[in-house]
Amino acid sequence: LQKELLKYKQEARNLQGIKDALQQRLVQQDASVLQLKQELLRANMDKEELHNQNVDLQRKVEERNRLLAEYKKELCQKDRHLQQYQTKLDEMLRQLSEASYQQVDLEQELEHREALLAHCMKKEAEE
């Protein structure tokens, strides 16, 4: 009986050692699981932050695209106005050129008439 008792005590010690080793391993695995959960939580927070940044950047891009479209529209309107003003300017320059030609013609006619008048007055003075 004593041999059996020693045998069972030895077996109990072995089982207690195995139990202690398994408990130690379980504690290590729990610590690893806890660490993995923390890393997963950090990764999810980083993912959420990146998602929020992405949404913010998309909103900014949309706003800038809207502003760009408005600027393009304004630029087209200004180009049309510039074209209209250029057409008016060309027309006024043409009219000014015609007026200059008419002025030259009138000045030549005036000089001719003044010469005729001077000639007539000279002739009358001689008579």
C-alpha positions as CSV (number, residue, x, y, z in Angstrom):
1,L,0.0,0.0,0.0
2,Q,2.8,2.3,0.8
3,K,4.4,1.7,-2.6
4,E,1.1,2.4,-4.2
5,L,0.7,5.5,-2.1
6,L,4.2,6.7,-3.1
7,K,3.3,5.9,-6.7
8,Y,0.1,7.9,-6.5
9,K,1.9,10.8,-4.7
10,Q,4.5,10.8,-7.5
11,E,1.8,10.7,-10.1
12,A,-0.1,13.5,-8.3
13,R,3.2,15.6,-8.2
14,N,3.6,14.9,-11.9
15,L,0.0,15.9,-12.6
16,Q,0.4,19.0,-10.4
17,G,3.6,19.9,-12.4
18,I,1.7,19.4,-15.7
19,K,-1.2,21.4,-14.3
20,D,1.1,24.3,-13.2
21,A,2.9,24.2,-16.6
22,L,-0.5,24.3,-18.4
23,Q,-1.7,27.2,-16.2
24,Q,1.6,29.0,-16.9
25,R,1.0,28.4,-20.6
26,L,-2.6,29.6,-20.3
27,V,-1.5,32.8,-18.6
28,Q,1.0,33.4,-21.4
29,Q,-1.7,32.7,-24.0
30,D,-4.1,35.1,-22.2
31,A,-1.4,37.7,-22.2
32,S,-0.8,37.1,-25.9
33,V,-4.5,37.3,-26.7
34,L,-4.8,40.5,-24.7
35,Q,-1.8,42.0,-26.6
36,L,-3.4,40.9,-29.9
37,K,-6.7,42.5,-28.8
38,Q,-4.9,45.8,-28.0
39,E,-3.1,45.7,-31.4
40,L,-6.4,45.0,-33.1
41,L,-8.1,47.9,-31.3
42,R,-5.2,50.2,-32.3
43,A,-5.4,48.9,-35.9
44,N,-9.2,49.6,-35.9
45,M,-8.7,53.0,-34.5
46,D,-6.0,53.8,-37.1
47,K,-8.3,52.4,-39.8
48,E,-11.1,54.6,-38.5
49,E,-8.8,57.6,-38.5
50,L,-7.7,56.9,-42.0
51,H,-11.3,56.5,-43.1
52,N,-12.1,59.9,-41.6
53,Q,-9.1,61.5,-43.2
54,N,-10.1,60.0,-46.5
55,V,-13.7,61.3,-46.2
56,D,-12.3,64.7,-45.3
57,L,-9.9,64.7,-48.3
58,Q,-12.7,63.6,-50.6
59,R,-14.9,66.5,-49.3
60,K,-12.0,68.9,-49.9
61,V,-11.4,67.5,-53.4
62,E,-15.1,67.9,-54.2
63,E,-15.1,71.5,-52.9
64,R,-12.0,72.3,-55.0
65,N,-13.6,70.7,-58.0
66,R,-16.7,72.8,-57.5
67,L,-14.6,75.9,-57.1
68,L,-12.6,74.9,-60.2
69,A,-15.8,74.5,-62.2
70,E,-17.0,78.0,-61.0
71,Y,-13.6,79.5,-62.0
72,K,-13.8,77.9,-65.4
73,K,-17.3,79.2,-65.9
74,E,-16.2,82.7,-64.8
75,L,-13.2,82.5,-67.1
76,C,-15.4,81.5,-70.0
77,Q,-17.7,84.5,-69.3
78,K,-14.7,86.8,-69.1
79,D,-13.4,85.4,-72.4
80,R,-16.8,86.1,-74.0
81,H,-16.8,89.6,-72.7
82,L,-13.2,90.1,-73.8
83,Q,-14.2,88.9,-77.3
84,Q,-17.1,91.3,-77.4
85,Y,-14.9,94.2,-76.3
86,Q,-12.3,93.2,-78.9
87,T,-15.0,93.2,-81.6
88,K,-16.2,96.6,-80.4
89,L,-12.6,97.9,-80.3
90,D,-12.0,96.7,-83.8
91,E,-15.2,98.4,-85.0
92,M,-14.2,101.6,-83.3
93,L,-10.7,101.5,-84.8
94,R,-12.2,101.0,-88.2
95,Q,-14.6,103.9,-87.7
96,L,-11.7,106.0,-86.4
97,S,-9.7,105.1,-89.5
98,E,-12.5,106.1,-91.8
99,A,-12.9,109.3,-89.9
100,S,-9.2,110.0,-90.3
101,Y,-9.5,109.4,-94.1
102,Q,-12.5,111.7,-94.2
103,Q,-10.6,114.3,-92.2
104,V,-7.7,114.2,-94.6
105,D,-10.0,114.5,-97.6
106,L,-11.8,117.4,-95.9
107,E,-8.5,119.1,-95.1
108,Q,-7.3,118.7,-98.7
109,E,-10.6,120.1,-100.0
110,L,-10.3,123.0,-97.5
111,E,-6.7,123.7,-98.7
112,H,-7.9,123.6,-102.3
113,R,-10.7,126.0,-101.6
114,E,-8.5,128.3,-99.6
115,A,-6.1,128.3,-102.5
116,L,-9.0,129.0,-104.9
117,L,-10.2,131.8,-102.6
118,A,-6.7,133.2,-102.4
119,H,-6.4,133.0,-106.2
120,C,-9.8,134.7,-106.6
121,M,-8.9,137.4,-104.1
122,K,-5.6,138.0,-105.8
123,K,-7.3,138.2,-109.2
124,E,-9.9,140.6,-107.8
125,A,-7.3,142.7,-106.2
126,E,-5.4,142.9,-109.5
127,E,-8.6,144.0,-111.3
